[in-house]
Structures are given as C-alpha cells and as structure tokens.
Amino acid sequence: MTDRQTAVVAGGGIAGLAAAVALTQAGWQVTVLERAPAFGEVGAGLGFTGNGMAALRALGVEEAVRTAGHLAQHAGYQDRSGRWLLRVPETRSDPQAITTVCGIHRQRLHATLRQAAEAAGAELVTGAEVTAVRPGAPGRQPAAVTWRTSTGEHAGEAGLVVAADGVRSTVRTQLFPDVRPRYAGSTSWRAVISDTSFAGRLVEVWGPGTEFGAVRVSDGEVYWYGEFVHPEGASFADELAAARAHFSGWAPWIRALVAATPASQLMRHDVYHLPGGCPRYVRGRVVIIGDAAHAMLPTIGQGAATALEDGVCVGRMIAAPVSGGGDLTAALAAFDQARRSRCRQLARQASLVARFGFELGDGWRQSARNALLRIIPTGPAFRAGGSITCWTPPAAHSL
C-alpha cells in the first residue's frame, strides 16, 4: 500500500462499510479489515430517521435499503398500559418527513452496504484483527497498521486509517487509552419476529425503569426491543420466560409481541456508551468514527444513523478534498470539528431522553411526566427533533 490516497478501515460494521463506500466514491484505494471470520451484523432491527436516509442517499444505497426495509411513521409514545402520552396523527409516509422511520433488519442493511463496498472496488478482508496502529503525520509520515490473521501477522502503510471498530475500539484504546466504555445501567432484549397483524408504525413505550418499542421491518416482520435497568453482566436461566414475566403487566399488544417471540430469536445485550465521547476524532492520519468515537445511549435511535453520517463525511470532507489537491491536515480538522460538535449534541439529547423517559422512577414521577406529555402539542414536540433528523450531507460538488 502506498501513502497518499490509500485507506485502511479497521472494522467492517455499518460505520466501516459506509466509510469504505464513501472513500471509494472519492477515488481512494480502500482495504477493510474485519476481525470476524465472515462479514455480518450481530443484532436485530433498527429504525432510520431522515438523517440516516440522507446518508444512505449520499452513499447511493437509499433505494436498496428502502426495498429491503419498511417505511413507516413514528406513531408516538404510550405508557405501559397502552394509553397515549403523545400521539402523531397518521399521514402518508413521506421519506423526508421528521416523523418518518425506515425500519430494517440490521443484517439486511449490513449486506446492502457490503455489496456496495464490493461493487465500488473496496478490498474486504475477514479474520483480520487489528493489533497496532501508528498514526503517522500528514505531510511527513504515513500511518501504519498491523493486523493478525490465521496465516500470521501482517503490516501495511496508508495515507488514512479509519477506526470503525466499535465501542471497545482497539485503535481508540491505543491512541486515547483513558477513553473507556461505561455501563449505562441498563440491558436490552431485542428480537425480529414473524408478524402480519402489528400496524407497523414505530411506537415507543415508557414505564418505570423500562422502555419498549416496536416497528415493522418488512411486510411480514416486526422488530421489538425492551431496555430495562439491570445490573451489569447479570443473566437469566430462561431469557424468554424472564422477558414474558417482565412485561406481563404491560399493554396487551406488547404482551402479544413478546409471547410470539421464539427463544431462538431473542437476544439481550448490556448497553455501553462513551460519556462525552472521544476528546478528538482525529490523531495524526487516523480518524475515529461510529461507536468507537461517540457511542451514545440508544434512547433517540441515532447510533446507526450517525455511523452512516460519519462514513459519508469521511469521504466528502476528507477523501474528496485531498483527491482534489487539498491539505489532509485541514480536511481532518474540519471533519473533527463538524462531527464532534454534532455527535456530542446528540449524545446529550440521548441522555436527557433517558432521564426523562425510562430511567424515571415509579410513583408520582411517572404520573407527573405522563400528565405533562399529554398536554404538549404534538406538532411542536416532534418539530423540536428536526435538529436530529434534518441533516444534510456535505455537498459532493463543492469538494
């Protein structure tokens, strides 16, 4: 690998593949190193708001993702008994609307991005665990990456390294050893189940110490999640029985979704985040993106969307200007400023929603919060989310 317009991406998840697509769009030679033996995504489903769809559009895969997923509206928020706290009137699902969500299975999103990266010419390497990174210095020294495979240790140089290796990022740990993931105090059940009776619109439900949500991800499938306050690392002898017991007093439609879940489709993961995020998203020739840079609480559903935003911006704010003769140092600084500001704002909003939502204690707090939500006009409440969903990618033509 040579220095100037070559990039190594550490991590083949959503952020890494999005970056690979955007880098190849800018004319760079890209190698993606994925430590797993095969490319794939561990997870159930997700729902994209408008900013995620804008990023997918910039990557050229919006239509493919919409075909693989299901376009719906955010219906609003309920309490655990199924009473509406804040309800959005049903209208046509406009992809540009603030309340529109595209539900999709994570594996289908990942497969779409992988196919786009392969078609664009990126080299995708599996079973390659990155073990060391030398950040290098723009204008002076290339970056260097060392990785391990079944055949031994390998090393190469690159003009740019993209750290997209998740919340427990090896690359970030080497460059910013004091930045460590923190347990959020909650864990989450998730499942994608066969279902044709659920209405399909995204519904979110707040109860004491628990949040439940569901959205259709295809004509015949529904994704649901149930996040709840729980000790770190705790386990249940029977996860499905525990989930059914946990939601036994909740609304009938919630109990029905959980009851229809096969044990083989149910998964649970503890929730980790990076409070404050990484202090900088750039070090030398290394740029840090996705959960490696800013893992946030899932309460506003922006983890995958911001990973896609990051990937687009790696291509349009860094790779494209350099391809046009621009300065790498200036491009990296512009990326860092723009992305760190936005992602810190979103992480703060996610924390506020958690405190106001499922982290709120039982008793009078629930009653007071619920009464307040019922008197808030729906339109202004959802328009306030425009700062999240109304994101515009950097213009490719201006680079």
C-alpha positions in Angstrom: 0.0 0.0 0.0 1.2 3.5 -0.9 0.8 6.6 1.1 -1.4 9.3 -0.4 -4.8 8.0 -1.5 -4.9 4.6 0.2 -7.0 4.0 3.3 -7.3 1.1 5.8 -10.6 0.8 7.6 -10.5 -1.1 10.9 -13.9 -2.7 11.3 -16.4 -4.0 8.8 -19.6 -3.0 10.6 -22.1 -0.3 9.5 -19.7 2.6 10.1 -16.7 0.9 8.5 -18.6 -0.2 5.3 -20.2 3.3 4.9 -16.7 4.8 5.1 -15.4 2.3 2.6 -18.1 3.2 0.1 -17.6 6.9 0.6 -13.8 6.6 0.2 -14.1 4.7 -3.0 -16.5 7.2 -4.3 -13.7 9.8 -3.8 -11.3 7.6 -5.8 -9.3 6.1 -2.9 -8.0 2.6 -2.7 -9.6 1.0 0.3 -8.9 -2.1 2.4 -11.4 -3.1 5.2 -10.1 -5.3 8.0 -12.8 -7.2 9.8 -11.7 -9.4 12.7 -14.7 -11.8 12.5 -14.3 -14.8 10.2 -17.1 -13.5 8.0 -18.8 -10.2 7.3 -22.1 -9.9 9.1 -24.0 -8.0 11.7 -25.0 -9.1 15.1 -28.3 -7.6 16.0 -32.0 -7.5 15.3 -33.5 -4.4 13.8 -33.4 -0.6 13.7 -35.3 2.4 12.5 -33.7 5.1 10.5 -34.9 8.7 10.7 -34.4 11.3 7.9 -30.7 11.9 8.6 -29.9 8.2 8.2 -31.8 8.1 4.9 -29.9 11.2 3.7 -26.6 9.4 4.4 -27.8 6.3 2.6 -28.8 8.5 -0.3 -25.3 10.1 -0.4 -23.8 6.5 -0.5 -26.1 5.6 -3.3 -28.0 2.8 -1.5 -31.2 4.5 -0.3 -33.5 2.8 -2.7 -31.9 -0.6 -1.9 -32.4 -0.1 1.8 -36.0 1.1 1.4 -36.7 -2.0 -0.7 -35.1 -4.2 2.0 -36.9 -2.4 4.8 -40.3 -0.9 5.6 -41.2 2.8 5.5 -43.5 4.0 8.4 -44.3 6.9 10.6 -43.5 7.4 14.3 -46.8 6.9 16.0 -45.8 8.5 19.3 -45.3 7.5 22.9 -47.5 5.4 25.2 -47.4 4.5 28.9 -47.1 0.8 29.9 -50.8 0.3 29.9 -51.1 1.4 26.3 -52.5 4.9 26.9 -51.2 7.5 24.5 -48.9 10.1 26.0 -48.0 11.8 22.8 -49.7 10.7 19.5 -48.8 11.6 16.0 -51.7 11.7 13.5 -51.4 9.2 10.8 -50.5 10.6 7.4 -48.7 9.4 4.2 -45.1 8.2 4.9 -43.0 10.9 3.3 -39.3 9.8 3.3 -38.3 13.5 4.0 -40.7 14.0 7.0 -39.4 14.4 10.5 -41.7 11.6 11.8 -40.9 9.1 9.1 -38.8 6.0 10.0 -37.4 3.3 7.8 -37.4 0.0 9.8 -34.9 -2.6 8.6 -33.2 -5.8 9.8 -29.6 -5.0 10.7 -28.3 -7.9 8.6 -30.1 -6.6 5.5 -28.6 -3.1 6.0 -25.2 -4.6 6.5 -25.5 -6.8 3.4 -26.5 -3.8 1.3 -23.5 -1.8 2.5 -21.2 -4.7 1.9 -22.4 -5.2 -1.6 -22.0 -1.5 -2.3 -18.4 -1.5 -1.0 -17.5 -4.6 -3.0 -19.1 -3.1 -6.2 -17.1 0.1 -5.6 -13.8 -1.9 -5.5 -13.0 -1.9 -1.8 -11.0 -4.9 -0.6 -12.8 -6.7 2.2 -10.7 -8.9 4.4 -12.2 -11.1 7.1 -10.4 -12.8 10.0 -8.1 -9.8 10.3 -7.7 -8.5 13.8 -6.0 -5.1 14.0 -3.4 -5.2 16.8 -1.4 -2.0 16.4 -1.6 1.4 14.7 1.0 4.1 14.2 -1.0 7.3 13.5 1.7 8.9 11.3 1.6 12.6 10.5 0.1 14.4 7.5 2.8 15.7 5.2 5.5 13.7 6.9 4.9 10.1 7.8 2.2 7.6 6.6 0.1 5.7 9.0 0.9 2.1 9.7 -1.4 -0.8 10.6 -0.6 -4.2 12.0 -3.1 -7.0 11.9 -3.2 -10.7 12.7 -4.8 -13.5 10.6 -4.8 -17.2 10.7 -1.6 -17.1 8.5 0.3 -14.8 10.8 1.0 -11.1 11.4 0.7 -8.5 8.6 1.6 -4.8 8.3 1.0 -2.0 5.8 1.1 1.7 5.4 -1.7 4.0 4.4 -2.5 7.7 3.8 -5.5 7.4 6.1 -6.7 4.9 8.8 -10.4 4.8 9.7 -11.1 3.4 13.2 -14.6 1.9 12.9 -14.0 -1.0 15.3 -16.8 -0.3 17.8 -17.3 0.9 21.4 -14.4 -1.3 22.6 -12.1 0.0 19.7 -8.6 -1.3 19.7 -7.4 1.7 17.7 -9.0 4.2 20.0 -7.6 2.5 23.0 -4.1 2.8 21.7 -4.5 6.5 20.8 -6.7 7.6 23.7 -6.2 5.0 26.5 -8.2 7.0 29.0 -11.4 6.8 27.0 -13.2 3.7 28.1 -16.8 2.5 27.6 -19.1 2.8 30.6 -22.0 0.6 31.5 -25.2 2.6 31.1 -27.0 0.8 33.9 -29.4 -1.0 31.5 -29.7 -4.0 29.3 -31.9 -4.7 26.3 -33.8 -7.6 24.9 -34.3 -7.5 21.1 -36.0 -9.6 18.5 -37.3 -9.7 15.0 -40.4 -11.9 14.7 -42.8 -13.0 12.0 -45.9 -10.9 12.4 -48.5 -9.5 10.0 -51.0 -8.0 12.5 -48.9 -5.2 14.0 -49.8 -1.9 12.5 -46.2 -1.2 11.6 -45.7 2.4 12.8 -43.0 3.0 15.4 -44.4 3.0 18.9 -42.3 3.8 22.0 -43.5 3.0 25.5 -42.1 4.4 28.7 -42.6 2.7 32.1 -40.6 2.8 35.3 -37.1 1.5 34.6 -38.1 0.1 31.2 -38.6 1.3 27.6 -40.3 -0.8 25.0 -40.5 -0.1 21.3 -41.7 -1.8 18.1 -41.6 -1.1 14.4 -42.2 -3.1 11.2 -39.0 -4.0 9.3 -40.7 -5.8 6.4 -44.2 -6.8 5.3 -44.1 -9.9 7.5 -41.7 -9.0 10.3 -41.7 -6.8 13.4 -38.7 -5.6 15.4 -39.2 -5.1 19.1 -36.8 -4.1 21.9 -37.2 -3.8 25.7 -34.5 -1.9 27.5 -34.6 -2.0 31.3 -32.5 -1.1 34.3 -30.5 -4.1 35.5 -27.1 -5.0 37.0 -24.2 -5.3 34.6 -23.4 -8.9 33.4 -26.4 -10.4 35.1 -28.1 -13.4 33.4 -31.4 -15.3 33.4 -31.8 -19.0 33.4 -34.5 -18.6 30.8 -34.4 -15.3 28.8 -37.7 -15.7 27.1 -39.5 -16.5 30.4 -37.9 -13.5 32.0 -39.0 -11.2 29.2 -42.5 -12.5 29.3 -42.6 -12.1 33.1 -41.1 -8.6 32.9 -43.8 -7.3 30.5 -46.7 -9.4 32.0 -48.4 -6.3 33.3 -47.9 -4.1 30.2 -50.3 -3.4 27.3 -51.9 -6.4 25.5 -50.2 -5.6 22.2 -46.8 -5.6 24.0 -47.5 -8.9 25.7 -48.6 -10.4 22.4 -45.4 -9.5 20.6 -43.2 -10.9 23.4 -45.4 -14.0 23.6 -45.0 -14.6 19.8 -41.2 -14.4 20.1 -39.4 -17.8 19.7 -36.5 -18.3 22.1 -34.1 -18.6 19.1 -34.9 -15.1 18.0 -34.5 -13.4 21.4 -31.1 -11.7 22.2 -30.0 -9.5 25.1 -27.0 -7.2 25.4 -25.9 -4.8 28.1 -25.8 -1.2 27.0 -22.5 0.7 27.0 -21.6 4.2 25.9 -18.8 6.7 25.9 -19.9 9.6 28.2 -18.6 12.8 26.5 -17.2 10.7 23.6 -13.6 10.7 22.4 -11.9 14.1 23.1 -10.8 14.2 19.5 -11.9 12.2 16.5 -8.5 12.6 14.8 -5.0 11.7 15.7 -2.3 12.0 13.1 -3.7 10.2 10.0 -6.3 8.3 12.0 -9.9 9.3 12.0 -12.3 7.7 14.6 -15.9 7.1 13.7 -19.1 5.4 14.8 -19.3 3.9 18.3 -15.5 4.0 18.5 -15.8 7.8 18.6 -19.2 8.6 20.2 -21.2 5.5 21.4 -24.3 7.1 22.8 -27.4 5.8 24.6 -29.9 4.3 22.3 -32.9 6.4 23.5 -33.0 8.6 20.4 -32.1 5.8 18.0 -29.1 7.5 16.4 -26.3 5.0 16.7 -26.5 3.6 13.2 -27.6 6.9 11.6 -24.6 8.8 13.0 -22.3 6.0 11.9 -23.6 6.4 8.4 -23.2 10.2 8.7 -19.6 9.7 9.8 -18.9 7.4 6.8 -20.3 9.9 4.3 -18.3 12.7 5.9 -15.0 10.7 5.8 -15.5 10.6 2.0 -16.8 14.1 1.4 -14.9 16.1 4.0 -11.5 14.2 4.0 -11.0 12.0 0.9 -12.6 14.1 -1.7 -10.8 17.4 -0.8 -7.4 15.5 -0.7 -8.2 13.9 -4.1 -8.7 17.4 -5.4 -5.3 18.6 -4.2 -6.4 19.8 -0.7 -4.5 19.6 2.5 -5.1 16.5 4.6 -4.5 18.3 7.9 -7.1 20.9 7.1 -9.6 18.3 6.0 -9.1 16.2 9.1 -9.6 19.3 11.3 -12.8 20.2 9.5 -14.2 16.7 10.0 -13.3 16.7 13.7 -14.9 20.0 14.4 -18.1 19.2 12.5 -18.7 15.7 13.6 -17.6 16.1 17.3 -20.0 19.1 17.7 -23.0 17.3 16.2 -22.4 13.9 17.9 -21.9 15.5 21.3 -25.1 17.3 21.0 -26.9 14.1 20.1 -25.3 12.2 23.0 -26.5 14.9 25.4 -30.1 14.7 24.0 -30.0 10.9 24.3 -29.0 11.2 28.0 -31.8 13.7 28.6 -34.4 11.5 27.0 -33.2 8.5 29.1 -33.6 10.5 32.3 -37.0 11.9 31.3 -38.1 8.5 29.9 -37.4 5.0 31.1 -34.9 5.9 33.8 -37.6 7.9 35.6 -38.6 6.3 38.9 -42.0 4.9 39.7 -44.8 6.7 41.6 -45.6 10.4 41.3 -42.7 11.0 38.8 -44.4 8.8 36.2 -47.8 10.4 36.8 -46.3 13.9 36.5 -44.3 13.1 33.4 -47.2 11.5 31.7 -49.6 14.3 32.5 -47.1 16.8 31.1 -46.7 14.9 27.9 -50.4 14.7 27.3 -50.8 18.5 27.3 -47.8 19.2 25.0 -48.9 19.9 21.4 -47.7 17.0 19.1 -46.5 19.2 16.2 -44.1 21.4 18.2 -42.9 18.4 20.2 -41.8 16.5 17.1 -40.6 19.5 15.2 -38.1 20.0 18.0 -36.5 16.8 16.8 -35.6 18.5 13.5 -32.1 19.2 14.7 -31.6 15.5 14.7 -33.4 14.3 11.6 -32.8 17.3 9.2 -29.2 16.6 8.4 -27.7 17.5 5.1 -24.5 15.7 3.9 -21.6 17.9 2.7 -22.2 18.7 -0.9 -20.1 16.5 -3.2 -20.0 19.0 -6.0 -18.3 21.6 -3.8 -15.3 19.5 -2.9 
